[in-house]
Amino acid sequence: MPTQSLNSHDPRNLLQWRPVHLLLALFVLAGGTAAWRMMENSKHFVDGSVQVETEGTKGTISGGELVLDLPVTVYNGTDSAIVAVNMWTEAFACPQEDSPQRECTRLHSSEQSFDMHVQAGSSGSESQQIRTGLPQTMAGDHVRVKRRLTGITSDVERAEQRQEGP
């Protein structure tokens, strides 16, 4: 009985992967993913500066309380480590997403300190969640969250503060 062999140009040959082919494909995929992430992160680095992003910040009203998710990502382009980032956060209940600020009810305001420990030339992320009660009356149920950077502390500044003492 004659044996059948597949022509090397036959499309069915594409489905005859060996384990080594799968490992090679995974290696190429992992390397490509890492390279893409490095390129994405490099857009955020500016020599001699620190970029702070708060993408993903959101507020919701759930179970009779305000829930704030407060992420922070730091891209450190300086020569020293970043050890802390301070942010001021305000949350408002508004009738609609595009309502003017004067029509909204302030639900929360506070400062958060994020311990970061981001080395020179690298990035790091931290997140905090705040849960708090709600007032008896609110202007609406759409939550608007505003955040602003109030301070960045480097390892050099922290060392100087310790030397100066109380």
Buried (B, 14 or more C-beta within 10 A) or exposed (E): EEEEEEEEEEEEEEEEEEEEEEEEEEEEEEEEEEEEEEEEEEEBBEEEEBBBBBEEBEBEBEEEEBBBBBBBBBBBBBEBBBBBBBBBBBBBBBBEEEBEEEEBBEBBEEEBEBEBEBEEEBBBBBEBEBEEEBEEEBBBEBBBBBBEEEEBBBBEBBEEEEEEEE
